[in-house]
């Protein structure tokens, strides 16, 4: 996958939220979205 540049549209994705529910980017179509994640959250690394 190519690296995104500022202003590029985000690719379609889904992930679990803090409650373990699956959410998709398309669930927020037409709204501004800020995605914040911890790549090593809850790990020893």
Rosetta silent file (secondary structure, phi, psi, omega in degrees, C-alpha in Angstrom):
SEQUENCE: XXXXXXXXXXXXXXXXXXXXXXXXXXXXXXXXXXXXXXXXXXXXX
SCORE:     score description
SCORE:     0.000 S_00000001
   1 L     0.000  136.122  178.879    0.000    0.000    0.000 S_00000001
   2 L   -71.110  149.534  177.244    1.305    3.441   -0.892 S_00000001
   3 L   -70.654  134.877  178.699    2.004    5.936    1.870 S_00000001
   4 L   -75.157  147.662  176.435   -0.757    8.502    2.294 S_00000001
   5 L  -111.931  156.764  177.033    0.003   12.165    1.811 S_00000001
   6 L   -53.304  132.123  179.783   -1.772   15.073    3.519 S_00000001
   7 L    93.462  -13.041  177.273   -5.141   15.600    1.852 S_00000001
   8 L   -69.491  146.296  174.856   -5.384   12.039    0.489 S_00000001
   9 L   -70.669  145.237  178.794   -8.654   10.241    1.176 S_00000001
  10 L   -72.564  143.117  175.075   -8.383    7.519    3.795 S_00000001
  11 L   -71.983  157.082  177.119   -8.667    3.936    2.564 S_00000001
  12 L   -64.148  135.314  176.671  -11.662    1.899    3.711 S_00000001
  13 L  -154.144  164.943  172.101  -10.932    0.117    6.988 S_00000001
  14 E  -138.561  152.206 -178.295  -12.569   -1.359   10.046 S_00000001
  15 E  -156.788  164.626  177.380  -11.279   -1.759   13.577 S_00000001
  16 E   -84.640  139.287  175.457  -12.459   -2.513   17.075 S_00000001
  17 L   -85.874 -174.273 -176.444  -13.365    0.420   19.309 S_00000001
  18 L   -65.082  -15.812  178.018  -12.588    0.667   23.025 S_00000001
  19 L   -99.428    1.161  179.619  -15.618   -1.511   23.758 S_00000001
  20 L    86.936    2.496  178.764  -14.584   -4.206   21.278 S_00000001
  21 L   -81.519  141.679  178.278  -17.301   -3.304   18.752 S_00000001
  22 E   -80.192  128.975  175.098  -16.314   -3.260   15.089 S_00000001
  23 E  -124.582  147.831  179.391  -16.618    0.142   13.442 S_00000001
  24 E  -116.051  149.602  176.303  -15.957    1.011    9.807 S_00000001
  25 H   -56.438  -37.522 -178.936  -14.770    4.267    8.362 S_00000001
  26 H   -63.723  -18.677  176.045  -17.880    4.207    6.166 S_00000001
  27 H   -63.472  -18.560 -175.093  -19.993    4.402    9.360 S_00000001
  28 H  -113.755   19.678 -177.610  -18.897    8.049    9.560 S_00000001
  29 L   -53.813  132.895  179.287  -19.400    9.043    5.920 S_00000001
  30 L    86.087   -1.465 -179.946  -19.980   12.792    5.596 S_00000001
  31 L  -118.429  154.564  174.005  -18.535   13.527    9.042 S_00000001
  32 L   -76.898  137.990 -176.820  -15.070   14.597   10.139 S_00000001
  33 L  -130.730  134.895  174.192  -13.190   11.749   11.798 S_00000001
  34 L  -115.315  118.841 -179.230  -10.071   11.763   13.936 S_00000001
  35 L  -102.867  123.549 -179.200   -8.467    8.329   14.281 S_00000001
  36 L  -128.174  126.478 -179.221   -6.199    7.878   17.280 S_00000001
  37 L  -142.171  159.820  177.554   -4.578    4.592   18.099 S_00000001
  38 L  -113.232  104.265 -176.791   -1.810    3.134   20.204 S_00000001
  39 L   -58.799  -29.280 -178.621    0.227    0.683   18.111 S_00000001
  40 L  -117.376   22.548 -179.566    1.679   -0.976   21.200 S_00000001
  41 L   -62.659  141.150  178.654   -1.153   -0.456   23.654 S_00000001
  42 L    59.782   29.884  175.838   -1.627   -3.289   26.127 S_00000001
  43 L  -126.517  166.722  178.696    1.624   -4.955   25.062 S_00000001
  44 L   -80.362  -11.272 -174.881    4.958   -5.376   26.751 S_00000001
  45 L   -88.041    0.000    0.000    6.714   -3.556   23.892 S_00000001
